[in-house]
Amino acid sequence: MIGEYVQLKRAGRNLKGLSPFTDERTPSFMVSPDKQIWHDFSSGQGGDIFSFVMLVEGMDFRQSLEHLARKAGVDLSMFSSGDGKTAKRRARARQALSLAANFFQKNLVSTPAALDYAVKKRHLNRTTIKDFLIGYAPDSKDSLVAALKKHGFSDQELRDAGLVNRFGGDLFRGRMVVSLQDAGGEPIGFTGRIITDDPKAPKYLNTPQTLLFDKSRHIFGLSQAKEAIRKSDIAVIVEGNLDVVSSHQAGVKNVVATAGTAMTEHHLKALSRLAARIRLAFDGDKAGIAATERAISLAQAVNVELEVITLPGEAKDPDELIQQDPKLWSAAIEKAVPAVEWVIERYSEREDLTSAEGKRRFSTAALKLVKSLKDPVEQEHYRKL
């Protein structure tokens, strides 16, 4: 299994290869087939096959167990002490979602208006469309439902997969759809973007909470970004899924999103398995400041270094900046500043520091933030600013 990630050569009773966690020239990654363990001397990490998959794929233990079971063709429901039925429902949901992704991709190619939107308006190329499993949901009542029922799926199984609305018809209609993939690259849901100017319809529509998709835990783009995150030791978090897609296409691949929901401790824990530094590209408005304040608190709990990216000029999001010039996005990432410093700067911008009241409000907000820091050295540093 480890040989799928690392080119291994025999070294006595063991196997040796280049570390998948560091950029080294002399092999220091060792695997002991007899003991079923591995050790990476360059990073000091080691463990069993589960810990390896957790690190290399950015998964938690349950996800690594399910991932390895699928690769080995093992039905975990056979070993479940309690809820084998749920395991079978999850497996059927995965099958339905995989077929749905294929259905959407075929419809994108066969629908000129949708293909024009993806290629000409969103500037997506074929490689990106393939990597992110991007497709098109026809503007019809139940074309997907009908197609999946031909494969033997029941109404309940389609509900389990999050593919139908409350009336039993297609949830996604007339939308470009981007697959929400787990860390192993398997679709567990979709996000749909309307391709017409309809003020009555929501611009984006996401898969609801299901047996497979949990928005508080899902990290969009992790499957595509994990290798770049691990190599750079930096994970960049943006707000929009299509910001991730554009960034990857532009060659900046250590970028993910929190799938349209507030950042959680789980998001940061998952990313901290891959990188020690996390950079946020949030808006500088009131909501963006609040989100960054919350992220600072969460980052302390998982011991990661948090920084904030400021977009130059009038660009409202990374996608827009990339369309101007991809180099501007790369430069903005490089110029990221510590999150606490960024928030304090936003506090100073929103207050009139020439007035006593403005100074009081600024000092109160800044001191509250600094006091929330757990590291006394960091606290002292910001008190002196």
Contacts in CASP RR format, 6 or more apart in sequence:
PFRMAT RR
TARGET T0000
AUTHOR 0000-0000-0000
METHOD contacts of the structure
MODEL  1
MIGEYVQLKRAGRNLKGLSPFTDERTPSFMVSPDKQIWHDFSSGQGGDIF
SFVMLVEGMDFRQSLEHLARKAGVDLSMFSSGDGKTAKRRARARQALSLA
ANFFQKNLVSTPAALDYAVKKRHLNRTTIKDFLIGYAPDSKDSLVAALKK
HGFSDQELRDAGLVNRFGGDLFRGRMVVSLQDAGGEPIGFTGRIITDDPK
APKYLNTPQTLLFDKSRHIFGLSQAKEAIRKSDIAVIVEGNLDVVSSHQA
GVKNVVATAGTAMTEHHLKALSRLAARIRLAFDGDKAGIAATERAISLAQ
AVNVELEVITLPGEAKDPDELIQQDPKLWSAAIEKAVPAVEWVIERYSER
EDLTSAEGKRRFSTAALKLVKSLKDPVEQEHYRKL
1 49 0 8 1.000
1 53 0 8 1.000
1 68 0 8 1.000
1 71 0 8 1.000
2 8 0 8 1.000
2 31 0 8 1.000
2 38 0 8 1.000
2 49 0 8 1.000
2 52 0 8 1.000
5 20 0 8 1.000
5 52 0 8 1.000
5 56 0 8 1.000
6 17 0 8 1.000
6 18 0 8 1.000
6 19 0 8 1.000
6 20 0 8 1.000
6 29 0 8 1.000
6 31 0 8 1.000
7 17 0 8 1.000
7 18 0 8 1.000
8 15 0 8 1.000
8 16 0 8 1.000
8 17 0 8 1.000
8 31 0 8 1.000
9 15 0 8 1.000
9 16 0 8 1.000
9 17 0 8 1.000
9 27 0 8 1.000
10 16 0 8 1.000
11 30 0 8 1.000
13 32 0 8 1.000
13 33 0 8 1.000
13 34 0 8 1.000
14 30 0 8 1.000
14 31 0 8 1.000
14 32 0 8 1.000
14 33 0 8 1.000
15 30 0 8 1.000
15 31 0 8 1.000
15 32 0 8 1.000
15 33 0 8 1.000
16 27 0 8 1.000
16 28 0 8 1.000
16 29 0 8 1.000
16 30 0 8 1.000
16 31 0 8 1.000
17 27 0 8 1.000
17 28 0 8 1.000
17 29 0 8 1.000
17 30 0 8 1.000
18 24 0 8 1.000
18 25 0 8 1.000
18 27 0 8 1.000
18 28 0 8 1.000
18 29 0 8 1.000
19 27 0 8 1.000
19 28 0 8 1.000
19 29 0 8 1.000
19 40 0 8 1.000
19 41 0 8 1.000
19 42 0 8 1.000
19 43 0 8 1.000
20 29 0 8 1.000
20 40 0 8 1.000
20 56 0 8 1.000
20 230 0 8 1.000
21 40 0 8 1.000
21 42 0 8 1.000
21 43 0 8 1.000
21 45 0 8 1.000
21 55 0 8 1.000
21 56 0 8 1.000
21 230 0 8 1.000
22 40 0 8 1.000
22 42 0 8 1.000
22 43 0 8 1.000
23 231 0 8 1.000
24 42 0 8 1.000
28 40 0 8 1.000
28 41 0 8 1.000
28 42 0 8 1.000
29 38 0 8 1.000
29 39 0 8 1.000
29 40 0 8 1.000
29 41 0 8 1.000
29 42 0 8 1.000
30 38 0 8 1.000
30 39 0 8 1.000
30 40 0 8 1.000
30 41 0 8 1.000
31 37 0 8 1.000
31 38 0 8 1.000
32 38 0 8 1.000
36 48 0 8 1.000
36 49 0 8 1.000
37 46 0 8 1.000
37 47 0 8 1.000
37 48 0 8 1.000
38 46 0 8 1.000
38 47 0 8 1.000
38 48 0 8 1.000
38 49 0 8 1.000
38 52 0 8 1.000
39 45 0 8 1.000
39 46 0 8 1.000
39 47 0 8 1.000
40 46 0 8 1.000
45 51 0 8 1.000
45 55 0 8 1.000
46 52 0 8 1.000
49 68 0 8 1.000
50 61 0 8 1.000
50 64 0 8 1.000
50 65 0 8 1.000
50 68 0 8 1.000
53 59 0 8 1.000
53 64 0 8 1.000
53 67 0 8 1.000
53 68 0 8 1.000
54 60 0 8 1.000
54 61 0 8 1.000
54 63 0 8 1.000
54 64 0 8 1.000
54 273 0 8 1.000
55 273 0 8 1.000
55 274 0 8 1.000
56 226 0 8 1.000
56 230 0 8 1.000
57 63 0 8 1.000
57 64 0 8 1.000
57 67 0 8 1.000
57 183 0 8 1.000
57 184 0 8 1.000
57 226 0 8 1.000
58 183 0 8 1.000
58 222 0 8 1.000
58 226 0 8 1.000
58 270 0 8 1.000
58 271 0 8 1.000
58 273 0 8 1.000
58 274 0 8 1.000
59 67 0 8 1.000
59 183 0 8 1.000
59 184 0 8 1.000
59 270 0 8 1.000
60 269 0 8 1.000
60 270 0 8 1.000
63 182 0 8 1.000
63 183 0 8 1.000
65 76 0 8 1.000
66 76 0 8 1.000
67 183 0 8 1.000
67 184 0 8 1.000
69 75 0 8 1.000
69 76 0 8 1.000
70 186 0 8 1.000
75 87 0 8 1.000
75 91 0 8 1.000
76 87 0 8 1.000
77 84 0 8 1.000
77 85 0 8 1.000
77 87 0 8 1.000
77 88 0 8 1.000
77 91 0 8 1.000
80 86 0 8 1.000
80 87 0 8 1.000
86 211 0 8 1.000
89 157 0 8 1.000
89 160 0 8 1.000
89 211 0 8 1.000
90 160 0 8 1.000
90 211 0 8 1.000
90 212 0 8 1.000
92 153 0 8 1.000
92 157 0 8 1.000
92 160 0 8 1.000
92 161 0 8 1.000
93 157 0 8 1.000
93 160 0 8 1.000
93 161 0 8 1.000
93 162 0 8 1.000
93 210 0 8 1.000
93 211 0 8 1.000
93 212 0 8 1.000
94 186 0 8 1.000
94 188 0 8 1.000
94 212 0 8 1.000
95 153 0 8 1.000
96 148 0 8 1.000
96 153 0 8 1.000
96 157 0 8 1.000
96 158 0 8 1.000
96 160 0 8 1.000
96 161 0 8 1.000
96 163 0 8 1.000
97 161 0 8 1.000
97 163 0 8 1.000
97 186 0 8 1.000
97 187 0 8 1.000
97 188 0 8 1.000
97 189 0 8 1.000
97 212 0 8 1.000
98 186 0 8 1.000
98 187 0 8 1.000
99 147 0 8 1.000
99 148 0 8 1.000
99 151 0 8 1.000
100 144 0 8 1.000
100 148 0 8 1.000
100 161 0 8 1.000
100 163 0 8 1.000
100 187 0 8 1.000
100 190 0 8 1.000
101 133 0 8 1.000
101 135 0 8 1.000
101 179 0 8 1.000
101 187 0 8 1.000
101 190 0 8 1.000
103 144 0 8 1.000
103 147 0 8 1.000
103 148 0 8 1.000
104 133 0 8 1.000
104 134 0 8 1.000
104 135 0 8 1.000
104 136 0 8 1.000
104 137 0 8 1.000
104 144 0 8 1.000
104 172 0 8 1.000
104 177 0 8 1.000
104 190 0 8 1.000
105 129 0 8 1.000
105 133 0 8 1.000
105 134 0 8 1.000
105 135 0 8 1.000
107 114 0 8 1.000
107 135 0 8 1.000
107 136 0 8 1.000
107 137 0 8 1.000
107 138 0 8 1.000
108 114 0 8 1.000
108 115 0 8 1.000
108 118 0 8 1.000
108 129 0 8 1.000
108 134 0 8 1.000
108 135 0 8 1.000
108 136 0 8 1.000
108 176 0 8 1.000
109 115 0 8 1.000
111 136 0 8 1.000
111 138 0 8 1.000
113 195 0 8 1.000
114 135 0 8 1.000
114 136 0 8 1.000
114 174 0 8 1.000
114 176 0 8 1.000
114 195 0 8 1.000
115 136 0 8 1.000
117 176 0 8 1.000
117 195 0 8 1.000
118 124 0 8 1.000
118 129 0 8 1.000
118 134 0 8 1.000
118 135 0 8 1.000
118 136 0 8 1.000
118 176 0 8 1.000
119 125 0 8 1.000
122 176 0 8 1.000
122 242 0 8 1.000
122 245 0 8 1.000
122 246 0 8 1.000
123 246 0 8 1.000
123 249 0 8 1.000
123 323 0 8 1.000
124 134 0 8 1.000
124 245 0 8 1.000
124 249 0 8 1.000
125 249 0 8 1.000
127 249 0 8 1.000
128 134 0 8 1.000
128 245 0 8 1.000
128 248 0 8 1.000
128 249 0 8 1.000
129 135 0 8 1.000
131 224 0 8 1.000
131 248 0 8 1.000
132 178 0 8 1.000
132 179 0 8 1.000
132 181 0 8 1.000
132 221 0 8 1.000
132 224 0 8 1.000
132 245 0 8 1.000
132 248 0 8 1.000
133 178 0 8 1.000
133 179 0 8 1.000
133 181 0 8 1.000
133 187 0 8 1.000
134 176 0 8 1.000
134 177 0 8 1.000
134 178 0 8 1.000
134 179 0 8 1.000
134 245 0 8 1.000
135 176 0 8 1.000
135 177 0 8 1.000
135 178 0 8 1.000
136 174 0 8 1.000
136 175 0 8 1.000
136 176 0 8 1.000
136 177 0 8 1.000
136 195 0 8 1.000
137 144 0 8 1.000
137 170 0 8 1.000
137 172 0 8 1.000
137 173 0 8 1.000
137 174 0 8 1.000
137 175 0 8 1.000
137 177 0 8 1.000
137 192 0 8 1.000
138 144 0 8 1.000
138 170 0 8 1.000
138 173 0 8 1.000
138 174 0 8 1.000
139 173 0 8 1.000
139 174 0 8 1.000
140 170 0 8 1.000
140 173 0 8 1.000
141 169 0 8 1.000
141 170 0 8 1.000
141 173 0 8 1.000
142 168 0 8 1.000
142 169 0 8 1.000
142 170 0 8 1.000
143 170 0 8 1.000
144 163 0 8 1.000
144 170 0 8 1.000
144 172 0 8 1.000
145 158 0 8 1.000
145 163 0 8 1.000
145 164 0 8 1.000
145 168 0 8 1.000
145 169 0 8 1.000
145 170 0 8 1.000
148 158 0 8 1.000
148 163 0 8 1.000
155 164 0 8 1.000
155 168 0 8 1.000
158 164 0 8 1.000
158 168 0 8 1.000
159 168 0 8 1.000
160 210 0 8 1.000
160 211 0 8 1.000
161 189 0 8 1.000
161 210 0 8 1.000
161 212 0 8 1.000
162 171 0 8 1.000
162 189 0 8 1.000
162 207 0 8 1.000
162 208 0 8 1.000
162 210 0 8 1.000
162 213 0 8 1.000
163 170 0 8 1.000
163 171 0 8 1.000
163 172 0 8 1.000
163 207 0 8 1.000
164 170 0 8 1.000
164 171 0 8 1.000
165 171 0 8 1.000
171 205 0 8 1.000
171 207 0 8 1.000
172 190 0 8 1.000
172 192 0 8 1.000
172 205 0 8 1.000
174 194 0 8 1.000
174 195 0 8 1.000
174 196 0 8 1.000
175 192 0 8 1.000
175 193 0 8 1.000
175 194 0 8 1.000
175 195 0 8 1.000
175 205 0 8 1.000
176 192 0 8 1.000
176 193 0 8 1.000
176 195 0 8 1.000
177 190 0 8 1.000
177 191 0 8 1.000
177 192 0 8 1.000
177 193 0 8 1.000
178 190 0 8 1.000
178 191 0 8 1.000
178 192 0 8 1.000
178 193 0 8 1.000
178 241 0 8 1.000
178 242 0 8 1.000
178 245 0 8 1.000
179 187 0 8 1.000
179 189 0 8 1.000
179 190 0 8 1.000
180 187 0 8 1.000
180 188 0 8 1.000
180 189 0 8 1.000
180 190 0 8 1.000
180 191 0 8 1.000
180 206 0 8 1.000
180 207 0 8 1.000
180 213 0 8 1.000
180 218 0 8 1.000
180 220 0 8 1.000
180 259 0 8 1.000
181 187 0 8 1.000
181 188 0 8 1.000
181 221 0 8 1.000
181 222 0 8 1.000
181 223 0 8 1.000
181 224 0 8 1.000
182 188 0 8 1.000
182 212 0 8 1.000
182 223 0 8 1.000
183 219 0 8 1.000
183 222 0 8 1.000
183 223 0 8 1.000
183 226 0 8 1.000
183 270 0 8 1.000
184 223 0 8 1.000
185 223 0 8 1.000
188 207 0 8 1.000
188 210 0 8 1.000
188 212 0 8 1.000
188 213 0 8 1.000
188 218 0 8 1.000
189 207 0 8 1.000
189 210 0 8 1.000
189 212 0 8 1.000
189 213 0 8 1.000
190 206 0 8 1.000
190 207 0 8 1.000
191 204 0 8 1.000
191 205 0 8 1.000
191 206 0 8 1.000
191 207 0 8 1.000
191 220 0 8 1.000
191 241 0 8 1.000
191 259 0 8 1.000
192 204 0 8 1.000
192 205 0 8 1.000
192 206 0 8 1.000
193 203 0 8 1.000
193 204 0 8 1.000
193 242 0 8 1.000
194 201 0 8 1.000
194 202 0 8 1.000
194 203 0 8 1.000
194 204 0 8 1.000
194 205 0 8 1.000
206 215 0 8 1.000
206 259 0 8 1.000
206 260 0 8 1.000
207 213 0 8 1.000
209 215 0 8 1.000
215 259 0 8 1.000
215 260 0 8 1.000
215 261 0 8 1.000
216 261 0 8 1.000
216 264 0 8 1.000
216 266 0 8 1.000
217 264 0 8 1.000
217 266 0 8 1.000
217 267 0 8 1.000
217 270 0 8 1.000
218 258 0 8 1.000
218 259 0 8 1.000
219 256 0 8 1.000
219 257 0 8 1.000
219 258 0 8 1.000
219 259 0 8 1.000
219 267 0 8 1.000
219 270 0 8 1.000
219 271 0 8 1.000
220 240 0 8 1.000
220 241 0 8 1.000
220 244 0 8 1.000
220 256 0 8 1.000
220 257 0 8 1.000
220 258 0 8 1.000
220 259 0 8 1.000
221 241 0 8 1.000
221 244 0 8 1.000
221 248 0 8 1.000
221 255 0 8 1.000
221 256 0 8 1.000
221 257 0 8 1.000
222 256 0 8 1.000
222 270 0 8 1.000
224 248 0 8 1.000
224 253 0 8 1.000
225 235 0 8 1.000
225 244 0 8 1.000
225 248 0 8 1.000
225 253 0 8 1.000
225 254 0 8 1.000
225 255 0 8 1.000
225 256 0 8 1.000
226 274 0 8 1.000
227 253 0 8 1.000
228 253 0 8 1.000
228 254 0 8 1.000
229 235 0 8 1.000
229 254 0 8 1.000
229 256 0 8 1.000
229 271 0 8 1.000
229 274 0 8 1.000
229 275 0 8 1.000
230 274 0 8 1.000
230 275 0 8 1.000
231 254 0 8 1.000
232 254 0 8 1.000
232 275 0 8 1.000
233 275 0 8 1.000
233 276 0 8 1.000
233 277 0 8 1.000
234 254 0 8 1.000
234 275 0 8 1.000
234 277 0 8 1.000
234 278 0 8 1.000
234 279 0 8 1.000
234 333 0 8 1.000
235 254 0 8 1.000
235 256 0 8 1.000
235 271 0 8 1.000
235 274 0 8 1.000
235 275 0 8 1.000
235 277 0 8 1.000
235 278 0 8 1.000
235 279 0 8 1.000
236 247 0 8 1.000
236 252 0 8 1.000
236 254 0 8 1.000
236 255 0 8 1.000
236 256 0 8 1.000
236 278 0 8 1.000
236 279 0 8 1.000
236 280 0 8 1.000
236 281 0 8 1.000
236 309 0 8 1.000
236 333 0 8 1.000
237 255 0 8 1.000
237 256 0 8 1.000
237 257 0 8 1.000
237 258 0 8 1.000
237 263 0 8 1.000
237 267 0 8 1.000
237 271 0 8 1.000
237 278 0 8 1.000
237 279 0 8 1.000
237 280 0 8 1.000
237 281 0 8 1.000
238 244 0 8 1.000
238 247 0 8 1.000
238 255 0 8 1.000
238 256 0 8 1.000
238 257 0 8 1.000
238 281 0 8 1.000
238 317 0 8 1.000
238 318 0 8 1.000
239 257 0 8 1.000
239 258 0 8 1.000
239 260 0 8 1.000
239 281 0 8 1.000
239 282 0 8 1.000
239 283 0 8 1.000
239 317 0 8 1.000
240 257 0 8 1.000
240 260 0 8 1.000
240 317 0 8 1.000
240 319 0 8 1.000
241 257 0 8 1.000
241 259 0 8 1.000
241 260 0 8 1.000
242 319 0 8 1.000
243 255 0 8 1.000
243 257 0 8 1.000
243 281 0 8 1.000
243 317 0 8 1.000
243 318 0 8 1.000
243 319 0 8 1.000
244 255 0 8 1.000
244 256 0 8 1.000
244 257 0 8 1.000
246 318 0 8 1.000
246 319 0 8 1.000
246 322 0 8 1.000
246 323 0 8 1.000
247 253 0 8 1.000
247 255 0 8 1.000
247 318 0 8 1.000
247 319 0 8 1.000
247 322 0 8 1.000
247 329 0 8 1.000
248 255 0 8 1.000
250 322 0 8 1.000
250 326 0 8 1.000
250 329 0 8 1.000
251 326 0 8 1.000
252 326 0 8 1.000
252 329 0 8 1.000
252 330 0 8 1.000
252 333 0 8 1.000
254 275 0 8 1.000
255 318 0 8 1.000
256 271 0 8 1.000
258 264 0 8 1.000
258 267 0 8 1.000
262 291 0 8 1.000
262 294 0 8 1.000
263 291 0 8 1.000
263 294 0 8 1.000
263 295 0 8 1.000
263 298 0 8 1.000
264 298 0 8 1.000
265 298 0 8 1.000
265 301 0 8 1.000
265 302 0 8 1.000
268 278 0 8 1.000
268 295 0 8 1.000
268 298 0 8 1.000
268 299 0 8 1.000
268 301 0 8 1.000
268 302 0 8 1.000
268 304 0 8 1.000
269 302 0 8 1.000
271 278 0 8 1.000
271 304 0 8 1.000
272 278 0 8 1.000
272 302 0 8 1.000
272 303 0 8 1.000
272 304 0 8 1.000
275 304 0 8 1.000
276 304 0 8 1.000
276 305 0 8 1.000
277 304 0 8 1.000
277 305 0 8 1.000
277 306 0 8 1.000
277 307 0 8 1.000
278 299 0 8 1.000
278 304 0 8 1.000
278 305 0 8 1.000
278 306 0 8 1.000
278 307 0 8 1.000
279 306 0 8 1.000
279 307 0 8 1.000
279 308 0 8 1.000
279 309 0 8 1.000
279 333 0 8 1.000
279 336 0 8 1.000
280 291 0 8 1.000
280 292 0 8 1.000
280 295 0 8 1.000
280 306 0 8 1.000
280 307 0 8 1.000
280 308 0 8 1.000
280 309 0 8 1.000
280 339 0 8 1.000
281 308 0 8 1.000
281 309 0 8 1.000
281 311 0 8 1.000
281 318 0 8 1.000
281 332 0 8 1.000
281 333 0 8 1.000
282 288 0 8 1.000
282 291 0 8 1.000
282 292 0 8 1.000
282 308 0 8 1.000
284 310 0 8 1.000
284 346 0 8 1.000
289 343 0 8 1.000
289 346 0 8 1.000
292 308 0 8 1.000
292 339 0 8 1.000
292 342 0 8 1.000
292 343 0 8 1.000
293 343 0 8 1.000
293 369 0 8 1.000
295 306 0 8 1.000
295 339 0 8 1.000
296 306 0 8 1.000
296 339 0 8 1.000
296 340 0 8 1.000
296 343 0 8 1.000
296 369 0 8 1.000
296 372 0 8 1.000
296 373 0 8 1.000
297 372 0 8 1.000
299 305 0 8 1.000
299 306 0 8 1.000
299 339 0 8 1.000
300 373 0 8 1.000
300 374 0 8 1.000
300 375 0 8 1.000
305 338 0 8 1.000
306 338 0 8 1.000
306 339 0 8 1.000
307 336 0 8 1.000
307 337 0 8 1.000
307 338 0 8 1.000
307 339 0 8 1.000
307 342 0 8 1.000
308 336 0 8 1.000
308 337 0 8 1.000
308 338 0 8 1.000
308 339 0 8 1.000
308 342 0 8 1.000
308 343 0 8 1.000
309 332 0 8 1.000
309 333 0 8 1.000
309 335 0 8 1.000
309 336 0 8 1.000
310 332 0 8 1.000
310 335 0 8 1.000
310 336 0 8 1.000
310 337 0 8 1.000
310 342 0 8 1.000
311 317 0 8 1.000
311 318 0 8 1.000
311 321 0 8 1.000
311 332 0 8 1.000
312 321 0 8 1.000
312 328 0 8 1.000
312 331 0 8 1.000
312 332 0 8 1.000
315 321 0 8 1.000
315 324 0 8 1.000
315 328 0 8 1.000
318 329 0 8 1.000
321 328 0 8 1.000
321 329 0 8 1.000
321 332 0 8 1.000
322 328 0 8 1.000
322 329 0 8 1.000
337 345 0 8 1.000
340 369 0 8 1.000
340 370 0 8 1.000
340 373 0 8 1.000
340 378 0 8 1.000
340 382 0 8 1.000
341 382 0 8 1.000
341 385 0 8 1.000
343 369 0 8 1.000
344 366 0 8 1.000
344 369 0 8 1.000
344 382 0 8 1.000
344 385 0 8 1.000
347 362 0 8 1.000
347 365 0 8 1.000
347 366 0 8 1.000
347 369 0 8 1.000
348 362 0 8 1.000
351 358 0 8 1.000
351 359 0 8 1.000
351 361 0 8 1.000
351 362 0 8 1.000
352 358 0 8 1.000
353 359 0 8 1.000
353 362 0 8 1.000
366 382 0 8 1.000
369 382 0 8 1.000
370 379 0 8 1.000
370 382 0 8 1.000
370 383 0 8 1.000
371 379 0 8 1.000
373 379 0 8 1.000
373 382 0 8 1.000
END
